[in-house]
Amino acid sequence: MNNISSNLHEKVHHWIDAIGFRLNASQTNGKNHITTNHYFFETFNFFEKEKRDHPESTKFLCFDAYGEKINVKSLLDLQIAFFENISQLK
C-alpha cells in the first residue's frame, strides 16, 4: 500500500507541473512536521497534506465544480475534478 501512495504523490506532482499549477501557500506545523500546500490553476484549487520524510502518507483534497469535497485516491479523481471545474469557465 505504501508504494501506491508514494506513486500517487509522484504522479500528482508530475501532472501539476505539466499543467502549470502554482503553489499559492504553504504552511508547516513544526510540532508534527506536517506541511499543507495549497495549489491553484485558474478557478481550481486543491490541497496537499504531507508529513516530512513520508511522501507515502500524503493526502490530497480538492473540490468538484459544485463545491463538494473530494478525497483524491487516484490521479484520475483529481483530473476529473479539474476538468469539470475548467469546463465551467465561460
C-alpha positions as CSV (number, residue, x, y, z in Angstrom):
1,M,0.0,0.0,0.0
2,N,2.8,2.4,0.7
3,N,4.1,2.1,-2.9
4,I,0.7,3.0,-4.2
5,S,0.5,6.2,-2.1
6,S,4.1,7.2,-2.9
7,N,3.3,6.5,-6.6
8,L,0.2,8.7,-6.3
9,H,2.4,11.5,-4.8
10,E,4.8,11.3,-7.8
11,K,2.1,11.1,-10.4
12,V,0.2,14.1,-9.0
13,H,3.3,16.3,-8.8
14,H,4.3,15.3,-12.4
15,W,0.8,16.2,-13.6
16,I,0.5,19.5,-11.8
17,D,3.9,20.5,-13.1
18,A,2.8,19.6,-16.7
19,I,-0.5,21.6,-16.4
20,G,1.2,24.6,-14.7
21,F,-0.3,24.7,-11.3
22,R,1.0,27.4,-8.9
23,L,1.8,27.0,-5.3
24,N,-0.4,29.6,-3.5
25,A,0.5,29.0,0.1
26,S,2.4,26.5,2.2
27,Q,2.2,26.1,6.0
28,T,4.2,23.8,8.1
29,N,3.3,22.6,11.6
30,G,6.6,22.3,13.4
31,K,5.2,20.1,16.1
32,N,4.0,17.2,13.9
33,H,6.1,18.1,10.8
34,I,3.1,18.2,8.5
35,T,3.1,20.6,5.6
36,T,-0.1,21.8,3.9
37,N,0.4,23.1,0.4
38,H,-2.4,25.0,-1.5
39,Y,-2.1,24.7,-5.3
40,F,-4.3,26.5,-7.9
41,F,-4.9,26.9,-11.6
42,E,-7.5,29.4,-12.8
43,T,-10.5,28.6,-10.7
44,F,-9.4,25.2,-9.5
45,N,-7.8,24.7,-6.0
46,F,-6.5,21.7,-4.2
47,F,-4.6,20.9,-1.0
48,E,-1.8,18.6,-0.3
49,K,-1.0,17.5,3.3
50,E,2.4,15.9,3.6
51,K,4.4,14.6,6.5
52,R,8.1,15.3,6.3
53,D,10.1,12.3,5.1
54,H,6.9,10.3,4.5
55,P,5.6,11.0,1.0
56,E,3.6,7.7,1.1
57,S,1.3,9.2,3.7
58,T,0.5,12.3,1.6
59,K,-3.2,13.2,1.3
60,F,-4.8,15.3,-1.4
61,L,-8.1,17.1,-1.2
62,C,-10.0,19.1,-3.8
63,F,-13.5,20.3,-4.6
64,D,-15.7,19.5,-7.6
65,A,-17.5,22.0,-9.8
66,Y,-20.3,22.2,-7.2
67,G,-18.0,22.8,-4.2
68,E,-18.3,19.2,-2.9
69,K,-15.2,17.9,-1.1
70,I,-13.3,15.1,-3.0
71,N,-10.7,13.0,-1.2
72,V,-8.3,12.2,-4.0
73,K,-7.4,8.5,-4.1
74,S,-6.1,8.4,-7.6
75,L,-4.7,10.9,-10.2
76,L,-7.9,10.3,-12.1
77,D,-10.0,11.7,-9.2
78,L,-8.0,14.9,-9.3
79,Q,-8.1,15.1,-13.1
80,I,-11.9,14.6,-13.3
81,A,-12.5,17.4,-10.7
82,F,-10.0,19.7,-12.5
83,F,-11.5,19.2,-16.0
84,E,-15.1,19.6,-14.7
85,N,-14.1,22.8,-13.0
86,I,-12.3,24.2,-16.0
87,S,-15.2,23.3,-18.3
88,Q,-17.5,25.5,-16.2
89,L,-15.4,28.6,-17.2
90,K,-17.1,30.8,-19.8
